[in-house]
Amino acid sequence: MWVKQLLLAVIGLSAGITVAAGLFSFIISLGVVSDFADRTHTGKHVLLYETSVALGGILGNILIIYEVPIGMGEVLVPVFGLLAGIFAGCWAMALAEILNVFPIFIRRVKLLKCIPYIILSMAIGRGVGALIFFFNRW
């Protein structure tokens, strides 16, 4: 019986490591980290940023798996929601930039005006959706 449990643990750990490595490789290959470093003129710290992203993912997994209690939940949950929303928005915009989704869509729809308003409304919609999601969880 314990052999089966040990085998399942090894398979689960291996699968988790593989998925996490793929996700972080995808984030780094999209250029999210390097774009931020370029825009903030801190390109010499790219390795530190990439390491921070990986360590943040590892720490997040440890906190979720072992259900570590964190104090000050009422203060930290909105901060986490804001940071998670920024992260997801940056990731989506980096992916859209690489895939050239917006230029193709704009050409097909023949939309020439109001492009900044459309992008702003998408960002506001994402933020409002995140707020509704996190406030409904309370």
C-alpha positions, 0 to 999 in steps of 0.5 A: 500500500505504501509503495502505491502512495509513494509512486503516486507522490513521485508522479504528482511531484514530477507532473507539477514540476513539469507544468510549473517549468512550462508555465514559467518558461512561457512567461519568460519567453513571452518577454513580460519580464524583459519588457518591464525591465526594458521600459523601466531601464533596469535591464541589468536586473533581468536575472533577478526579476526572472528568479523572483518570478520563479520563487514567487510561483514556488512560494505560492504553491507551498502556501496553497498546498500546505495551507499556511495561515497568513495573518492580516487577511483583510489587508492582504487579500485586496493587495493580492487581488490587485497584484494578481490582476496586474500580472494577468493583465500584463500576461494577456497583453504580452500574449496579444502583442506576440500574436498580433491579435489587435492589429488583425482584429482592427483590420478585419473589423475596419476599426480605425477610431477609438482604439485607445478607448477599446483597450481601456474598456478591456482593462477596466472590464478585467479589473471590475471582473476581478473585483467582483470575483474577489468580493464574492468570495468573501 
